[in-house]
Amino acid sequence: MSQQPVQLSSDTRGKHRVLAELKRLDQETRFVEEELEQLSKTENENANANASTACKELLGFVDSKPDPLLPTTAAPLNAAWDRWFEGPQDSKGCRCWIL
């Protein structure tokens, strides 16, 4: 078997196209970064006021609506049921490993 030397041909047009595309992408990136900086400067001034107003509105809306996952009952409260959801009154009497 004889090995033939590999000829490397330089395609200057291809390199030029790649370099031109990279330069264009770099310019677009810088433009977008500058635009983002300008937006962040203007938004920072108004963001706190807008965010606090939006949060207050959202909190008021959420607080005014009952939780759809929790049942609503109009029955009188039964104190006997509370003992199932409370921890043990006497920790010595409880042999539960979790508590």
N, C-alpha and C positions, 0 to 999 in steps of 0.2 A: 504494500500500500504506500502510495506516495502522498504526502501532505502538501496541499497547495497553500501558498500564503494567502491570507485573507486581505483583500484590498479594502481599505477604508476610504470611502469617497465622502468628501465633505459637501453637504448640501447647504450652501449659504442661504438660499432662498428659504428653506425650512427653518433654519436658525433665526433668520430675520423675522419670519412670521411669529415664531414662538416668543422672541424677545419683544416684538411689538404688542402681542397679546398680553404678556406679563406686564408691560408698561401701562397698557390700558387698564388692566385689572388693578394695578397699584394706584393709579389715579382715581379710579372709582372708589377704591377702599378709603383713600384719604378724604375724598369728598363726603362719603357717608359718615366717616368718623367726625369730620368737622360739623356736619349737620346734626349728628347726635349730641355733640358738645353744646351746640347752640340750643337744641331742644331741652337738654337737661338743665341748662342755666335758666331758661324761661319757665320750665316746669317746676323747678325747685322753689321758685318764688311763690307760685300759685298752688303747688302740690299740697302743702300743709293745710291751707284753708279748704281746698277742695276735698282732700282726704278726710279731714275731720267732719266736714259737712256730710259727706257720703256715709261715713261710719255712723254718725248720729242718726241719719235717716234709716239706715239698715238696722241698727239696734232698735229703734222705735218700731219698725215694721216687725221684726222678729219677736220682740217682747209682747206685741199686741195680739199675736196669733198663738193659739194653743198648739202644743206639739202634736202632730198627727200620729205619732207612734205611741203616744200615751193615751190610754182611755180616759175619758172624762166622765165622772159620775156625779150625780147630784145626791147620792145617799149620804146619810150622816156618818161621821167618822167613827170607827170602831177601834178603841184603844187596844183591844186584845190582839188585833192584827199586827200592831207595831212591834210586839215582842219577837215576831219572826224575823224582823229586819234589824233588830238591835243586837249588839254584841252581848256576851254573857254578863250578868250583873256581878257574879262571883267568879273570879278567874281561877280560884282553887277548885271549884266544882266542875269546871270545864275540862274535859280530857281530850279536847279537839287539838290536833297537832297544828292545824292551820292558824288558829287564833292564838 
